[in-house]
Amino acid sequence: MAFIDRPENKNLAEKRMSVWYLSELLQWSKLGLLPARNNMDIEYYCSFLGAYEVASCFQGVATLVHGPSGCVESFNSTRAYPGDSKMFKPSSISTDMKLNDVIYGASEKLSEAILKVDGKMNPSLILILTNCCADIIGENINAVVNKLMGKVKAEIINIETGGCSGHGFRKGADRVFEIMFEHIAQKNGDLKKTSEPLVNLFTKRISGRPAEVKEIEELSRLLGKIDIKLNTVIRMGTHYDDLLRIPLAKVNATLCYLFGDGPMQYLNKLFGQPYAKVTFPIGLRGTLDWIKGIAEVLEIDSSRLINDPEVESYRKKIEEAQRRYRGREAFIWMPGEKGLAMARFVSELGMKPYLFSMSYFAMEELRDTIELLLEDGYDFPAVLTGKQDIILSFNGRSPSEMPILFMPKKFWTGELPTTTVNFFADPILGFKGIDYLLNSIGKAVSTAGKKDYSLFNRFIESRFNAVRWDTEGPAIKGLETPSPFRRQP
């Protein structure tokens, strides 16, 4: 490991750093030696919020939360919905349980809310989600629903999803998918698959952002090169009627394998649909492997892509990038499957990736993705402790010696060239995504050893004394006063 082998970093490595390979972490995980917890899968969110994330994103499906409104309101504040289009915003309502409701029950409130949702939103389906309060007091949701039979046009499904169960985000999300698929099976049990090579596609945590629309168009275009068509794309904004078409597909696939694995297994159980074991199509090899994985399940020959003129043009772009970046270190500070996919891409450029932000690798659900990468020959080193010390150790080096830091947000902790990639907002998948990423890396390298004010985060930089804003660089209005967070010499 290059940065450990440098003599000046030897003391740092001995005292502060812990680096392990994915193969070792996988072995630890299988032996139960990693400190994994049920709720650590997605930002420590609970099963209720996982259920809400999925249930609230489909058009024609109304989500009624039976419980206090705080859970939904606090969660919505962490999610940015671009633009004013209803396609990108969840449709949900809460019964807003208060203290008296917790003591005496809120059946009447629930009944009124169901009638209101049915009358004003006119949905095809109403999903009732119970959070902790309703679950703990044992509200009889089915009794309320049965009394409303004949008074409500929409079909109603009750899903008990209280976060007090101790399960994490993924469990709640998968549970809603399973119930939705069972509903689809009942509605379309006799729907037969066509002879067309149709694919259902699960996206990366159903975001529905404009960048994702571009990515879906790009992947649809690339699959079309070998005559594969998308059937239903499961993401924010998908209409209820499109969900009913899910049984038509011959194969299921995903962008994020961690996100789609559970739902795809359940679809295989219900409809006998096989699924492709593929993950984020980032970079040339990543994209070709993604297409190949889907084609193999469909028993379609994808080898014709090898000589495709577009593939050849991007092969030349990758070779040019290799000449520029080969041997350079890359610190991938991105969680879970996102970080794995980005590490695979930078290794394609001849760089040496090191994975930061490793809590996700304690998860049992991520084992399959790690095994997929290991089968393809990718066994990346993972830095478990000492990340900040490593980054600061490079300050003051010549720009050509600095590693490139890959971050998911505009968040800078030093003078390293930093590429920020937002998986929900930046179009990074497929061939066109290669252009975006290469441009981002090129811009980052041009800022090596300089202050990139677009990545400004004064609190973090001052806290770790990464940059002396009072003496270095051009003056910026409002920054003349020394930071109260600066460490004193």
C-alpha positions in Angstrom: 0.0 0.0 0.0 1.8 3.0 -1.3 0.9 5.7 1.3 1.8 3.3 4.1 5.1 2.3 2.5 6.4 5.9 2.5 8.9 6.3 5.3 7.4 9.5 6.5 4.1 7.7 7.0 5.5 4.7 8.9 4.8 6.1 12.3 1.3 7.1 11.2 0.6 3.6 10.0 1.9 2.0 13.2 0.0 4.1 15.6 -3.3 5.3 14.0 -4.2 3.3 11.0 -6.1 0.1 10.4 -6.4 -1.2 6.8 -8.0 -4.5 5.7 -9.0 -6.0 2.4 -12.6 -6.8 1.3 -11.9 -10.5 1.4 -10.9 -10.2 5.0 -13.9 -8.2 6.0 -16.2 -10.6 4.2 -14.7 -13.5 6.2 -15.1 -11.6 9.4 -18.7 -10.8 8.5 -19.5 -14.5 7.8 -18.0 -15.4 11.2 -20.1 -12.8 12.9 -17.1 -10.9 14.1 -18.1 -7.5 12.8 -20.2 -5.2 15.0 -23.3 -5.4 12.8 -26.7 -4.1 14.0 -30.1 -4.5 12.4 -30.6 -0.7 12.0 -27.2 0.3 10.5 -28.1 -0.4 6.9 -29.2 3.0 5.6 -28.1 5.9 7.8 -29.4 4.1 10.9 -33.0 4.7 9.8 -35.7 2.3 11.2 -38.0 -0.2 9.5 -40.9 2.3 9.5 -38.9 4.8 7.4 -37.8 2.1 5.0 -41.4 1.2 4.5 -42.4 4.8 4.1 -39.7 5.5 1.6 -41.0 2.8 -0.7 -44.8 3.1 -0.1 -44.9 6.9 -0.6 -43.3 7.1 -4.0 -45.8 5.6 -6.4 -48.4 7.5 -8.3 -51.9 6.2 -7.8 -50.9 4.8 -4.4 -51.8 6.8 -1.3 -49.8 6.3 1.9 -51.6 6.8 5.2 -49.4 6.9 8.3 -51.3 5.9 11.4 -49.3 7.5 14.2 -47.8 10.9 15.2 -46.8 13.1 12.3 -43.2 13.7 13.6 -41.7 10.5 12.0 -42.8 11.6 8.5 -42.0 15.2 8.9 -38.5 14.7 10.3 -37.7 12.1 7.5 -39.1 14.3 4.7 -36.8 17.1 5.8 -33.8 14.9 5.0 -34.9 14.2 1.5 -34.6 16.9 -1.2 -37.4 16.8 -3.9 -36.2 18.6 -7.1 -38.6 20.9 -8.8 -42.3 21.2 -8.4 -43.4 18.1 -10.2 -45.6 15.7 -8.3 -43.7 12.9 -9.8 -40.8 13.6 -7.5 -42.7 14.1 -4.3 -44.3 11.5 -2.0 -48.0 11.5 -1.4 -48.8 10.7 2.2 -50.9 11.9 5.1 -50.8 11.2 8.8 -53.5 10.6 11.4 -51.3 12.8 13.7 -51.9 10.8 16.9 -51.7 12.9 20.1 -51.2 11.9 23.7 -54.9 11.2 24.2 -54.9 9.0 21.1 -52.1 6.9 22.5 -54.0 6.4 25.7 -57.5 5.8 24.4 -56.9 4.7 20.8 -57.4 6.5 17.5 -59.7 4.3 15.5 -62.1 7.1 14.7 -59.2 9.3 13.5 -58.0 6.5 11.3 -61.5 5.9 9.8 -61.9 9.6 9.0 -58.4 9.8 7.5 -59.2 6.8 5.2 -62.4 8.4 3.9 -60.5 11.7 3.4 -57.6 10.1 1.5 -60.0 8.1 -0.7 -62.2 11.1 -1.5 -59.5 13.8 -2.1 -56.7 11.8 -3.6 -58.7 9.2 -5.5 -56.0 6.5 -5.4 -56.2 3.0 -6.7 -54.6 1.7 -3.6 -54.3 2.9 0.0 -51.4 1.6 2.1 -51.8 2.1 5.8 -48.4 2.2 7.6 -48.3 2.0 11.4 -45.4 3.6 13.2 -44.2 2.9 16.8 -47.2 4.4 18.7 -49.9 2.6 16.8 -48.0 -0.7 17.0 -47.3 -0.4 20.7 -50.9 0.2 21.7 -52.1 -2.5 19.4 -54.5 -0.6 17.2 -56.9 -2.9 15.4 -56.4 -1.6 11.9 -58.2 -4.5 10.2 -61.4 -3.8 12.2 -61.5 -0.2 11.0 -60.9 -1.3 7.4 -63.6 -3.9 7.5 -66.2 -1.3 8.8 -65.4 0.8 5.7 -66.0 -1.9 3.2 -68.3 -0.5 0.5 -67.7 3.1 1.5 -64.2 3.4 0.0 -63.4 3.0 -3.7 -59.7 2.3 -3.3 -58.4 -1.1 -2.2 -56.7 -0.9 1.3 -53.7 -2.8 2.6 -52.5 -2.5 6.2 -48.7 -2.9 6.9 -47.4 -3.1 10.4 -44.0 -1.3 10.3 -43.2 0.1 13.7 -39.6 1.0 14.1 -39.8 -0.4 17.7 -39.4 -3.8 16.1 -35.7 -3.1 16.1 -35.4 -3.9 12.4 -33.6 -1.5 10.0 -34.5 0.5 6.9 -33.9 -2.3 4.5 -36.3 -4.7 6.3 -39.2 -2.2 6.2 -38.5 -1.4 2.5 -38.4 -5.0 1.5 -41.6 -5.7 3.4 -43.6 -3.1 1.5 -42.2 -4.5 -1.8 -43.3 -8.0 -0.8 -46.8 -6.9 0.1 -47.1 -4.8 -3.1 -46.0 -7.8 -5.2 -48.5 -10.1 -3.5 -51.2 -7.5 -4.4 -50.0 -7.4 -8.0 -50.1 -11.2 -8.1 -53.7 -11.3 -6.9 -54.7 -8.6 -9.4 -52.8 -10.1 -12.4 -52.4 -13.8 -11.5 -53.1 -14.9 -15.1 -50.9 -12.2 -16.8 -48.5 -14.1 -19.1 -45.0 -13.1 -20.1 -44.5 -12.1 -23.7 -41.8 -13.4 -26.0 -40.1 -10.0 -25.9 -36.9 -9.7 -23.8 -38.5 -7.3 -21.3 -36.6 -6.3 -18.1 -37.9 -4.8 -14.8 -35.4 -2.4 -13.4 -34.9 -1.4 -9.8 -33.1 1.9 -9.4 -30.9 3.2 -6.6 -33.1 3.9 -3.6 -36.1 5.3 -5.5 -35.1 8.9 -6.1 -36.8 9.9 -9.3 -34.5 12.9 -9.7 -33.9 14.4 -13.2 -30.4 13.0 -13.4 -31.9 9.5 -12.8 -34.3 10.1 -15.7 -31.3 10.7 -18.0 -29.5 7.6 -16.7 -32.6 5.4 -17.4 -32.7 6.8 -20.9 -29.0 6.0 -21.3 -29.3 2.5 -20.0 -32.4 1.8 -22.1 -30.5 3.0 -25.2 -27.5 0.7 -24.4 -29.7 -2.3 -23.8 -31.4 -1.5 -27.1 -28.2 -2.2 -28.8 -28.8 -5.9 -28.2 -32.6 -5.7 -28.5 -33.4 -5.7 -24.8 -36.3 -3.5 -23.6 -37.2 -2.0 -20.2 -40.6 -3.0 -19.0 -41.3 -1.3 -15.6 -38.7 0.9 -13.9 -39.4 0.8 -10.1 -38.5 4.3 -8.8 -40.2 7.4 -7.5 -43.0 8.4 -9.8 -43.8 5.0 -11.2 -47.6 4.7 -11.7 -49.7 2.0 -10.1 -50.7 0.8 -13.6 -47.1 0.3 -14.5 -46.5 -1.7 -11.4 -49.3 -4.1 -12.5 -47.1 -4.8 -15.6 -44.3 -6.2 -13.5 -45.3 -9.9 -14.2 -44.8 -9.3 -18.0 -41.0 -9.1 -17.7 -38.8 -12.1 -18.3 -36.0 -10.9 -16.1 -35.4 -8.4 -13.2 -32.3 -6.3 -12.8 -31.1 -3.5 -10.6 -28.7 -0.6 -10.4 -27.9 -1.1 -6.7 -27.7 -4.8 -5.9 -28.2 -4.1 -2.2 -31.4 -2.3 -2.9 -32.9 -4.7 -5.4 -31.7 -8.1 -4.1 -34.6 -8.7 -1.7 -37.4 -7.5 -4.0 -35.9 -9.5 -6.9 -35.8 -12.7 -4.9 -39.4 -12.3 -4.0 -40.5 -11.7 -7.6 -38.6 -14.9 -8.5 -40.7 -16.7 -5.8 -44.0 -15.2 -7.0 -43.6 -15.1 -10.8 -40.6 -17.3 -11.5 -38.7 -14.4 -12.9 -34.9 -14.9 -12.7 -32.7 -11.9 -11.9 -29.3 -10.6 -13.0 -26.6 -10.4 -10.3 -25.3 -7.0 -11.4 -24.5 -3.7 -9.7 -24.0 -0.1 -10.6 -23.0 0.2 -14.3 -20.2 2.8 -13.8 -17.3 3.0 -16.2 -16.8 1.1 -19.4 -16.1 -2.3 -17.9 -18.8 -1.8 -15.3 -21.4 -0.9 -17.9 -20.5 -3.8 -20.2 -20.6 -6.2 -17.3 -24.0 -4.9 -16.3 -25.4 -5.4 -19.8 -23.7 -8.8 -20.1 -25.2 -10.0 -16.8 -28.7 -9.1 -18.0 -28.2 -10.6 -21.4 -26.9 -13.9 -20.0 -30.0 -14.4 -17.9 -32.1 -13.7 -21.1 -29.8 -16.0 -23.1 -28.9 -13.3 -25.5 -25.4 -12.9 -27.0 -24.0 -9.6 -25.9 -20.6 -10.1 -27.6 -21.6 -7.9 -30.5 -21.0 -4.9 -28.3 -17.3 -5.6 -28.2 -16.8 -4.2 -31.7 -19.5 -1.5 -31.4 -18.0 1.9 -32.6 -19.2 3.7 -29.4 -17.5 1.1 -27.2 -14.3 1.6 -29.1 -14.5 5.4 -28.7 -14.9 5.1 -24.9 -12.1 2.5 -24.8 -9.8 5.2 -26.2 -11.1 7.7 -23.6 -10.3 5.2 -20.8 -6.8 4.6 -22.3 -6.1 8.3 -22.3 -7.3 8.6 -18.7 -5.0 5.7 -17.8 -2.0 7.6 -19.2 -2.9 10.6 -17.0 -3.8 8.8 -13.7 -2.2 5.4 -13.7 -0.6 4.7 -10.3 -2.3 7.6 -8.6 -4.0 6.8 -5.3 -7.7 7.4 -4.8 -9.5 7.7 -1.5 -13.1 6.6 -2.0 -15.1 8.2 0.9 -18.5 6.9 -0.2 -20.6 4.4 1.7 -21.5 0.8 0.8 -22.2 -0.2 -2.8 -21.6 3.3 -4.1 -18.1 3.2 -2.8 -17.5 -0.2 -4.2 -18.7 0.8 -7.7 -16.6 3.9 -7.7 -13.5 2.0 -6.6 -14.1 -0.4 -9.5 -14.2 2.5 -11.9 -11.0 4.3 -10.7 -9.2 1.0 -10.8 -10.2 0.8 -14.4 -8.3 4.1 -14.9 -5.2 2.5 -13.4 -5.5 4.2 -10.1 -5.1 2.6 -6.6 -8.4 2.8 -4.7 -8.7 2.8 -0.9 -12.2 2.5 0.6 -13.2 4.9 3.4 -16.5 4.9 5.3 -16.7 1.2 6.1 -19.6 0.8 8.5 -21.8 -0.6 5.7 -19.4 -3.5 5.2 -20.5 -5.0 8.5 -23.9 -5.7 6.9 -24.9 -9.2 6.0 -26.8 -7.8 3.0 -23.7 -6.4 1.3 -21.9 -9.7 1.3 -23.3 -10.7 -2.2 -22.0 -7.5 -3.8 -18.6 -8.0 -2.3 -18.5 -11.6 -3.5 -19.5 -10.4 -7.0 -16.5 -8.0 -7.0 -14.1 -10.6 -5.6 -15.2 -13.0 -8.4 -14.2 -10.3 -10.9 -10.8 -9.9 -9.3 -11.5 -6.7 -7.2 -10.2 -7.0 -3.6 -9.9 -3.4 -2.5 -8.1 -2.3 0.7 -10.5 -0.6 3.3 -9.3 2.0 5.7 -11.2 1.4 9.0 -9.4 4.0 11.2 -7.0 6.9 10.5 -8.8 8.4 7.5 -8.4 12.0 8.7 -4.7 11.5 9.5 -4.1 10.0 6.1 -5.7 13.0 4.3 -3.8 15.6 6.4 -0.5 13.8 5.8 -0.7 14.7 2.1 -1.1 18.5 2.7 1.9 20.3 1.4 2.9 17.6 -1.1 3.3 18.5 -4.8 0.1 18.4 -6.7 1.2 15.4 -8.8 1.8 13.3 -5.7 -1.6 14.0 -4.2 -4.2 11.3 -4.2 -7.7 12.1 -5.5 -10.5 12.2 -2.9 -13.9 11.0 -4.0 -16.8 12.3 -1.9 -20.6 12.0 -2.2 -21.1 15.7 -1.2 -19.4 19.1 -1.4 -17.3 18.5 1.7 -13.6 19.3 1.8 -11.1 18.4 4.5 -7.8 19.7 3.0 -6.0 20.6 -0.2 -6.4 17.2 -1.9 -8.0 17.3 -5.4 -11.6 16.3 -4.6 -14.3 14.9 -6.9 -17.8 15.1 -5.5 -20.3 12.6 -6.9 -23.9 12.7 -5.8 -25.4 9.3 -6.8 -28.9 10.9 -6.7 -28.3 14.1 -8.6 -25.3 13.5 -11.0 -25.7 11.4 -14.3 -22.9 9.0 -13.8 -24.2 5.7 -15.2 -23.6 4.2 -18.6 -21.3 5.5 -21.3 -22.4 9.1 -20.9 -21.6 8.8 -17.3 -18.0 8.1 -18.2 -17.8 11.6 -19.7 -19.2 13.2 -16.6 -16.8 11.4 -14.3 -13.7 12.0 -16.4 -14.6 15.7 -16.5 -15.1 15.8 -12.8 -11.8 14.1 -12.1 -10.0 16.4 -14.5 -11.4 19.5 -12.8 -10.4 18.0 -9.4 -6.8 17.4 -10.5 -6.6 21.0 -11.7 -7.3 22.2 -8.1 -4.7 20.1 -6.4 -2.9 22.2 -3.8 -5.4 25.0 -4.1 -8.5 26.0 -2.4 -11.6 24.9 -4.2 -14.1 27.2 -2.6 -17.0 25.3 -4.2 -16.2 22.6 -1.6 -16.1 25.1 1.3 -16.9 23.7 4.7 -15.2 26.0 7.2 -16.2 24.2 10.4 -14.7 20.9 9.3 -11.6 22.5 7.9 -11.0 24.6 10.9 -11.8 21.8 13.4 -9.1 19.6 11.9 -6.7 22.6 11.1 -6.6 21.4 7.5 -6.5 24.9 6.0 -5.3 28.2 7.5 -8.0 30.5 6.1 -6.6 33.6 7.9 -3.2 33.5 6.0 -3.6 31.5 2.8 -5.3 32.3 -0.5 -7.2 35.3 -1.7 -9.3 37.2 0.8 -13.0 36.5 0.7 -15.5 38.9 2.3 -16.6 37.5 5.7 -13.6 35.3 6.2 -11.1 37.8 7.6 -11.9 37.0 11.3 -9.9 34.0 12.7 -12.1 31.0 13.2 -13.2 30.3 16.8 -12.6 26.6 16.1 -8.9 26.9 15.2 -6.5 24.9 17.3 -4.0 27.1 19.0 -0.3 26.3 18.3 
